[in-house]
């Protein structure tokens, strides 16, 4: 097959598209490896996998600049990886090791990097929406040239914080893009039962901001929807609400038996709506990439995920002195003592 | 020194910090156009404009989250919550985010945020508008919780709070705004540390530990006790978290007796926590069980008569002291 260097998908170059393909595979293979390590008992607590939703994270991140910041939910391994976090630092965090991005003190739900603008996964549904508004306010206040992308699930839409945040972001014209990853279920509650609306367009209209419903299984569509929203925010035209329709191929967390949906429904999505398969078909149909290149990306992603797990496995645990550090900036505790006074 | 009200001293502290540091701004409900529910921010909007004195919608969750986010983004927000009672709507963001971020993200973020809120009762505002609740926040690692009681302290502590790199819950009291006290002259720069109590009256016979509005009740009680020959040492905690435990234990070693006087409820609050700490740190020096003066264990009633009966008063403090001070000390 002839390979074209034309920019035929979303205005992206062939190398950008191939890199996005690699990123999606990295997210997929990393999560598969995480699941394996969880089953082996190397990872504890809650763990929410991103498998099936890779196009949202990768397509969105492609529309951001490195200095832009992201604020996420607890399903954020993929966002952290797509924003450039070392896979080893993510996996080591899952393992609770000192080399993890949060020194093993956060876990699966709490990834952070000041340098990369990854401002946290939040374990409280919708808490990230007000916080993202505040980070965006800091950019507006200081004139620093960054915008904030805030990721949340369809469940967050039901929280009061969603409504309060959208209203405030709108009246203050904050440089933030609110990205709802509608994966159809908030744990087990289907979005049809939970929402009084069919989609988020009326909600965007209610807060007087642009809104769009996007196919979240097509990474190029995601990119094409997020990019203008990011530009609007960057030039001072305020927030946008995007509803990106997707599907998580796995349970809500590692312990979810998925009673609330049928195996047929899951099979249907996995077999016909896999975002990686859809992207590969698009690329080959456009003559932009070959199966050999896909295989090469897959092999690389598999190896990187493998190495991340090895790095995590071989990393030391946090020392017990870490228990009492980082509570306060000066590491002080609940009591203040005379020896400090002298 | 000048004499000024708690309200004016607090405003002056905020204003000085805003003049000192461009990153400092204040946001909250009705703080700009209205001038603040308790007029603390009056005039600041006219001086600093809407960028730095920001009226917000009545939405405690988002304004608290936004203040946290702004702090993460490098600003120095002062958030005014209209009352501590409304802070319960913001408590998720305060407890689950502001208090947790530095730790759970491995020491990377800072949340240099001041959340101001008046608490307390005594103005017939009823059950939902008369709570102290400081112990709710003081329970949480990751927060500093202060409750200054005098004009001098409130100015010095708001300035220290703004400069502190941690989230600070800054508890005022609805009945303190009009009290007057000495404050250094304009232009005399000072701060008051956030983690130190203060001996507001020296004495040798008993230690009375208190904070916020109850300090003034306790000081009146102490004067009256002095007439009967009992010299009370009055400790104003100023900070509920961290607690200045050595200041307390040193006083207890001297007096061997303790009364804790607070406006909050009896059970599971600041007073009981403090009593447990004193038994841990100074049990061997105690000559009598700790006495605890507090509000009646009921939601605050509206009726003036009932409200007065619910709140701890001077005589309650005096009686608590006399219950554990030996007869021999008391002049009859």
Contacts between the chains, C-beta under 8 A, distances in Angstrom:
chain1	res1	chain2	res2	distance
A	71	B	69	7.7
A	100	B	106	7.4
A	101	B	106	7.1
A	102	B	104	6.5
A	102	B	105	4.8
A	102	B	106	3.7
A	102	B	108	7.2
A	103	B	106	3.4
A	103	B	107	6.8
A	104	B	106	7.5
A	105	B	103	6.0
A	105	B	104	5.8
A	105	B	105	7.6
A	105	B	106	5.1
A	106	B	104	4.6
A	106	B	105	5.8
A	106	B	106	6.4
A	110	B	104	4.8
A	110	B	105	6.0
A	112	B	105	3.7
A	112	B	106	6.9
A	112	B	108	5.0
A	112	B	109	6.6
A	113	B	108	7.3
A	114	B	108	5.4
A	114	B	109	7.3
A	119	B	72	6.3
A	119	B	109	7.4
A	120	B	101	7.0
A	120	B	105	6.2
A	120	B	109	7.7
A	122	B	97	7.3
A	123	B	96	7.6
A	124	B	92	6.2
A	124	B	96	4.9
A	124	B	97	7.2
A	127	B	65	6.6
A	127	B	92	6.7
A	127	B	93	6.4
A	127	B	96	6.5
A	127	B	97	5.7
A	129	B	62	7.6
A	129	B	65	7.2
A	130	B	61	6.2
A	130	B	62	4.3
A	130	B	63	7.8
A	130	B	64	7.0
A	130	B	65	2.2
A	130	B	66	5.5
A	130	B	68	7.5
A	130	B	69	6.8
A	130	B	93	6.5
A	131	B	65	4.8
A	131	B	66	7.6
A	131	B	68	5.5
A	131	B	69	4.2
A	131	B	72	7.1
A	131	B	93	7.7
A	131	B	97	6.4
A	132	B	69	6.3
A	133	B	62	6.6
A	133	B	65	6.8
A	133	B	66	4.7
A	133	B	69	6.0
A	134	B	65	6.1
A	134	B	66	3.9
A	134	B	67	6.2
A	134	B	68	5.7
A	134	B	69	2.0
A	134	B	70	4.2
A	134	B	71	7.3
A	134	B	72	6.9
A	134	B	73	6.6
A	134	B	77	7.9
A	135	B	69	4.2
A	135	B	70	7.3
A	135	B	72	5.7
A	135	B	73	4.6
A	136	B	69	7.3
A	136	B	73	7.9
A	137	B	66	5.9
A	137	B	69	6.7
A	137	B	70	4.9
A	137	B	73	7.1
A	137	B	75	7.6
A	138	B	69	7.0
A	138	B	70	4.9
A	138	B	72	7.4
A	138	B	73	2.4
A	138	B	74	5.7
A	138	B	75	5.0
A	139	B	73	6.6
A	141	B	25	7.2
A	141	B	51	7.0
A	141	B	70	7.2
A	141	B	73	7.9
A	141	B	75	6.0
A	142	B	23	7.8
A	142	B	73	7.7
A	142	B	74	6.9
A	142	B	75	7.4
A	160	B	61	6.0
A	161	B	61	5.0
A	161	B	62	6.4
A	161	B	65	6.8
A	164	B	57	7.4
A	164	B	59	4.0
A	164	B	61	5.3
A	164	B	62	3.5
A	165	B	62	4.9
A	165	B	65	7.0
A	165	B	66	7.9
A	167	B	57	6.3
A	167	B	59	7.0
A	167	B	62	7.5
A	168	B	56	7.2
A	168	B	57	6.4
A	168	B	59	6.7
A	168	B	62	4.9
A	168	B	63	7.3
A	168	B	66	6.3
A	171	B	57	7.3
A	325	B	107	6.6
A	326	B	102	5.4
A	326	B	103	4.8
A	326	B	106	6.5
A	326	B	107	3.7
A	327	B	102	7.1
A	327	B	103	5.3
A	327	B	141	5.2
A	327	B	142	5.6
A	328	B	102	7.4
A	328	B	142	7.1
A	328	B	144	7.7
A	328	B	166	5.2
A	329	B	102	6.7
A	329	B	110	5.8
A	329	B	165	4.1
A	329	B	166	5.5
A	330	B	165	7.8
A	332	B	195	7.2
A	332	B	242	6.4
A	333	B	141	8.0
A	333	B	242	6.7
A	334	B	141	6.8
A	334	B	241	6.0
A	334	B	242	5.3
A	334	B	243	6.6
A	335	B	242	5.7
A	335	B	243	5.9
A	335	B	245	4.7
A	335	B	277	7.8
A	336	B	195	4.2
A	336	B	196	6.9
A	336	B	239	7.6
A	336	B	242	4.5
A	336	B	243	7.0
A	336	B	244	5.2
A	336	B	245	7.1
A	336	B	246	7.6
A	337	B	245	6.7
A	337	B	246	5.3
A	338	B	246	3.6
A	338	B	247	7.7
A	338	B	250	7.4
A	341	B	196	7.5
A	341	B	246	7.3
